[in-house]
Amino acid sequence: MPDPSAVQAVASAQFGAGSRRLMIWLYAGVAFLYWVGLYLYIPTLPTYVQSKTENLAMVGVVLSMYGLWQAIIRLPLGIAADWLGQRKPFILIGLILTGLGAWIMGNAEGVTGLLAGRAITGLAAGTWVPLVVVFSSLFPPQEAVRATALLTMIGSVGRILAASITGSLNQMGGYSLAFFLATGAAALAILIVLPSKERQHLPQRPSLRGVGHLITRRDVLLPALLAALSQYANWASTFGFMPILASQLGATDVAQSMLVSMHIGVAILGNLAATTIVRRLGPQRLVYLSFVLLSAGIGGAALATWLPVLFISQFCIGLSQGIGYPVLMGMSIQYVADAERTTAMGLHQAVYAAGMFSGPWVSGQLADAIGIRPTFAMTAIICLSAGLLLSRWLAPEK
């Protein structure tokens, strides 16, 4: 294995201060457009899918493709990037898939096209693995949590901008317009990333023993499991059946768009809070807080009979995601050597993507059988109990 200090020394010599700042801005712009490309159609995607089929279980299956395929691709992608010693090519491929998946869904005439397009965007979501690692490499290793919180905040700005205009785009040009603009955002991101540079790092030949040791490390695995639980709850509610419940309470496309954009906007506040107070309170306390807020939000949605209550619930869920998501992601690579960081990040994102897949899939089956509200109530109870229990073991290994 390469000496981590030697790798860091090589990386530090790659850029001067001015060039480093330029790279930070370029990759920040790519992250912004990347998430715009993935979220321009998200607020009304469940109702769009429901317009093609009235079966809630099938709606859940289509929505779950996003989580399923990123769960499959992320760990192999991380291993491949560390093996080759390059991350930028994988970012380019992911951006191409982001645009392609959106284009297919915009032209879909039935559920099959939506399944295919959503699966492709799931593969595109693997781009977040090398993108986070490339951006984090521009900061000192001890700033891993701060760097991931900063990049997450930038992505959140892109998501809230995209989600806030979905309803208006639907009114202007129907559902398909948002998908086509998402393709354009991905194309623009490709143009920005082409001239960008990444810090060179020594190739890391994969081995089953090395990967096995990495993925069983407590400081790597536990944050991933907690992130999976959080994403399960988030995608079962906010990006799953919350828009349908809102529609049942009388929400228009614009109101559904506002519901999701407010969630993301509050997540930005959570990102800022995580960036500024993590050193004072410590990451473990922030994770505790995130699961309390998440459970309160989903439990409130289960009881909501008035649309404003759903907005309050989304506020709690969004704040939870804004605090917990970057903290857990940063914790997963904080003590990992640079040469193995993409693999560790691939593991983290693959595991939490399993939650993104199982959230809409399982909740879709449950909602079809017992209804949306009882499904939300069960999700809140499981999230609170399991989240607090696992968070007790988050202290890093000595």
Secondary structure, 3 states (H helix, E strand, C coil): CCCHHHHHHHHHCCCCHHHHHHHHHHHHHHHHHHHHHHHCCCCCHHHHHHCCCCCHHHHHHHHHHHHHHHHHHHHHHHHHHHHHCCCHHHHHHHHHHHHHHHHHHHCCCCHHHHHHHHHHHHHHHHHHHHHHHHHHCCCCHHHHHHHHHHHHHHHHHHHHHHHHCHHHHHHHHCHHHHHHHHHHHHHHHHHHHCCCCCCCCCCCCCCHHHHHHHHCCHHHHHHHHHHHHHHHHHHHHHHHHHHHHHHHCCCCHHHHHHHHHHHHHHHHHHHHHHHHHHHHHCHHHHHHHHHHHHHHHHHHHHHCCCHHHHHHHHHHHHHHHHHHHHHHHHHHHCCCCHHHHHHHHHHHHHHHHHHHHHHHHHHHHHHHHHCHHHHHHHHHHHHHHHHHHHHCCCCCCC
